[in-house]
Amino acid sequence: MNAMTRRVVIGTAAVSMALTLSACGEAGGGDDAGASDNNMIGLLLPENKTTRYETFDRPLMEKKIKALCSDCEVKYNNASQDTEQQKKQFDALVTQGVKTIILDAVDATATKSWVDQAADKGVKVVAYDRLAEGDVAAYVSYDNEKIGELQGQGMVDALGSDAKNSNVVMINGSPTDPNAALFKKGAHSVLDKQVKKVVYEQDIPDWSPDEANKKMAAAITSLGKGGFDGVYSANDGMAGGISTALKKSGIKDVPLGGQDAELAGLQRIVKGDQSFTIYKAIKPEAETTASIAVALHQGKSIDKFAPTTVDSKSKKGIPAKLYGAKVVTKENIKDTIIKDKVYKVSQICTSQFAAACKAAGLE
């Protein structure tokens, strides 16, 4: 899917101010001091290789913002994994007078100067999913180190009673994404104690499935087909590339884990090509972020939405909300993904997966 933009209609400053203040009264407590003088809220997402952003994050946030503030317009852009493109999108929002920006950074380490410059101009930046560097006003994500621990435990459980004698390949996420480092740290904290050895490990730029496929092929060449017993993938997109490499080499029944509960990942789980994924309920994350953005747009308190704090390398005490997650396997897809209406059975169980779905009790 290509990056999309949404046309924004801007009224006069006076009319926008009046409408914004009247329409946005439900976002939070406090007074209206410091409210924005236009009705735009910026939304910048990092990439479209991972299906969740366009399928869930964007529509959920847009819907919630409109529900809280009927006159607010969302100025949306997707950076297509290009840091310079995202900086241009960010700077354009600031130039247009947007005072609240939701930012899911392509490269969270590169944002400090532009976020700081925007903050100096009174722009409130909400770091979404990834903790951007700079003077951000709030952060909404998951406890990503604990998610890594869940991934590690999911792999141990998939390996079963022979886990302590098992060698594992680790295909980690992008080195420019701070979440990837936390996933890796959490996973290592479990795997280093409960498996024999991590015998091959690579970080994958841009979370690229193609690059993950190449690195898995390199691991197979280096280690041999019998040189590993399980593969940790930091997300489902890369797990798809890894699964293809395993199949091409004729390797079967090797546990493969992922993350994000993507549709293709869930279908691989049903079919038996992937052992587990991590289900992070995107709706509460997205809706909380939208609520914070609208509250900041009005100059209201965000305390009830951000009950804890986190530290980045450049700022301490950032108001935050961190959500938990669950391991999803073939056995509990119905009680997690289907129950929460993330996907319908009909979406997972297309004709190609009908027999596997029936065997898994999904039809």
Buried (B, 14 or more C-beta within 10 A) or exposed (E): EEBEEEEBEBBEEEEBBEBBBEBBEEBBEBEEEBBBEBBBBBBBBBBBBBBBBBBBBBEBBBBBBBBBBEBBBBBBBBBBBBBEBBBEBBEEBBEEBBBBBBBBBBBBBBBBEBBBBBBEEEBBBBBBBBBBBBBBBBBBBBBBBBBBBBBBBBBBBBBEEEBEEBBBBBBBBBBBBBBBBBBBBBBBBBBEEBBBEBBBBBBBEBBBBBBBBBBBBEBBEEBEEEBBBBBBBBBBBBBBBBBBBBEEBEBEEBBBBBBBBBBBBBBBBBBEBBBBBBBBBBBEBBBBBBBBBBBBBBBBBBEEBBEEEBEBEBBEEBBBBBBEBBBBBBEBBEEBBBEBEBBEEEEBBEEEBEEBBEEBEBB
